[in-house]
Amino acid sequence: MIIVSGGIDLSVGAIIALSTVVIAWFLRAGWPPSVAALCGIFTGVVCGVLNEPSSPSCAWCRSSSRWGPCLIVRGAAKGIAHEQKIDAPITWLNDLLARLPPDRARLLFPPGVWLLFALSSPVAGCCSTRASGGTSSRWESNEQAARLCGISVPRVKFAVYVLGGFFTGWRG
């Protein structure tokens, strides 16, 4: 969605690393897996907000969602983990993308893949309709013309980067 809207975000890998470290840290601290997963998703959303080109972090880095936020997020992940591997206890989160046992082969795919389909279908629908995603893809080449047509470009950009952060945190 970020690329379709004319933006670029090079910190996706760093956000995945940070959200994974956050999830592992909460699991190791004894929190329930669902709370740990929500904390990882929230971390992705916060990173999405900070990666939006008009955010203070991008202005401070003078990077427009390029390398500055990527290095900041990667550093945060390393700092939380103390530059060590965090061994989290095995929970049902591990089974989301694990290979299916023969007795559950009727599902065709692991549950995590079905979650991916469930989340990507609405996004694909939004990108193909006029009301939401079509708006973001129409102004990628000319933001000034989009503003003159009444599209709130900053609001659409903010929403796109927050959704990008949400899905990246979900991936963690």
N, C-alpha and C positions, 0 to 999 in steps of 0.2 A: 504494500500500500504506500509506503514511503517513496519508493522508486516511481510508482505510477503518478504520484503527486508532484514529481519533479525534484524530490529531495534525495539525500543520500545519508546513510547512517552506517558508519564503519565500526560502531561499537557493539554490534549484535553479539559477537563472540564473547566480548568482555562482560556484557550483561548476562549472558547465559552462565558464564563462570561465576559472577557475583551471586546470581540467584541460586545457583547450585550450592555455593558455599553457605549462603544463608539458610537454605533448607537443611543441609547437613549439620550446621551448627545448632539449629533448633531441635533437630532429631536427637543429636548427641546430648543436648541439655535436658532431654526427657519430655519434650512437648509432643502432643499427638501428631501423627503424620498429616492430617488434614490442616491443622494450624500451621505446621511447617511449610506445607505447599502454598497456603494462602500468603504467608510471609514472603515466599519466593516470588509469587505473582505480584505482590505489592511492591517488592524491590524493583521488578521490571517496570512497573507503572511509574515509579518515582524516577527511574533512569530515563524513561521515555519523556517525561516532563522536562527533565534537565537537558535532554538532547534536542529539544525543539529549538530551531535556529534563533529565535528571539529570546531564548531563556538567558538568564545571567551567566550560567556556566559557559555557554557557547560564546557569549560576548566577551567574557573574561579570557577565554582561550583564543579568541579571534579565529574560531575554527569552522563555524557554521556546520556543526555536527560531523566534523571530520575526525581528526586524530586526537584533539585535546580531550574531549569527553571519554574517548576510548581509553586513553592512558589513565585518566582519573578513576574510571570504573575498574579497570584492571588492577590498579594500585589498591583500591578499596578491597577487592576480593583477596589480594595477597595479604593485605593488612589484617583482615578479619581471620584469615586462616593462618596467620603468622608464618607465611611462606612454607607451610607444611600441608601434607595431605590430611583431610579430615575424614576419618572413618565413621560413617553414620551407621546406626543399627539397621538391620534388614527389616523392612516394613512392606505393606501392600503397595507402596509407591514403586518399589523395585519390580513388581509383577506387571506394571502397566504396559511395558514394552518387551517383556520377556517372551521367549518362544513359548507357544502354546503346547501344553501337554496333549498327548493323543486323545484323551477323553474329552477335551474341549475343542477339538478340531472343527466342530460344526460352526464355530464363530468365524472361521476363515482368517481373521486377523486378531492380534492381541488387542485388549481393551484400549490401550493408548492410541492405537491407529484409528479405532472408531471415534475416540475423542477428537482426534485430528480432523477427521471427516466432519464431525458435528460442528467444530469451530470454524473450519475453512469454508463450509457451505454458505453461511450468512455473509462472510467477508466477500466471497466471490459474487454473491447476489448484490451486495452493496456496491461493488466496483462496476457492476454492469447496469445499475439503474441510474436514472437521472437525478434522483433526489439526493443521494449521498456521494457515492464513489465516482459517479459520472462527473460530479462537480469538481472533485479534486483532480481528475485526469484532464478536465477541460482547461484548467488554468496553468498547467505545468509549463507551457511555452510562453504565456503572457499574463503575468499576475496583474498588471495594470488594467488590461482589458477585462479580466475577471472582476476586479474591483468596480469598474464602471458598469458591469452587468449586475451588480448588487450582491455578489458573492463575498462573504466575509472571509477573506483569505487567511488572516491570522487565526480565526477560530477553526477553520478547516485544517490548517497546518497543525495546530495544537492537538486536535482530535486524532489526526493521522499518527502523530508521533506518540501520543498516549496509547493508542491501540497497538502500535508497533511494540512499545514497551510491554504492554500487557501480554501479547502473544510471545514475546521473547522470554518474559518471566515465566509464562506457562511452560515454555519449552524446557526451562531449567529444571 
